[in-house]
């Protein structure tokens, strides 16, 4: 095994000196662009580590030695711990594994904090999914907590998945953007509702947790009200939830159904959209969009129903909580068992 002591290995000593010089240059520029400069240094360092280990065949103690030498030179820099050097190496290896994505990714990922980068790499199985979360973080300035929530809630898998008729009812730029914004399913895991909740209970719970609801809807939605009245002829109708979308420049009517989708739901929402366009839409507003949230839907039935709707309408399901992992399902008591034990006054149910 090659001795990595800088006193006996000139190649290592020379490379270490270069690293020190480069990092001092980073420190000088840090006041202007701390994060970008630091992550660019991390990226180059990750590439150097990979190259040095491949060419020089330094052993398992390489990163420990490098960490020790850099921390001796820069004692106040936490980023040179062995753990962080290992993270830098893994981060570079992760993004370098996809030659098609890496070039466009690097310029973007160095603009978000290092902690965000680590969260994305640790939770996303492939660079294509990871790049999506990098772009969303940059676009919406997510905190690390929000980013982690979006990854764990499966935003990548749900984004743009709602059934809709936008291609037939909206011009191309508007239809594409609207389609990308809607999800399926929507996850309302911040609510505490029983399985037999009513539409009014769901509506009330969502508005009581409006911040989380807006986060789940996505960027650009502004809450306008609930049970918004519409007068049509001599009758009064009420919209469950009304929003305005800043990027689409249009009203968005959200109707809630706690049952499976039925074709007449689409017809009623189409009626509401026509009324909103006639009574509320301004001269500079785009056509109002409807979002129908149901407990579940038969895809073919939904496609048939949407095909004859003339207003832009999206259809998605919702979930109140994430599905339990398969490994845990057999370890938890059933609803029937919980109810039986509680009815018997047996105290805590047994697993």
Beta strands, then each sheet from edge to edge (+ up, - down):
strand 1: 163-164
strand 2: 186-187
strand 3: 221-232
strand 4: 235-245
strand 5: 250-256
strand 6: 289-294
strand 7: 313-319
sheet 1: 1+ 7- 2-
sheet 2: 1+ 7- 6- 5- 4+ 3-
end
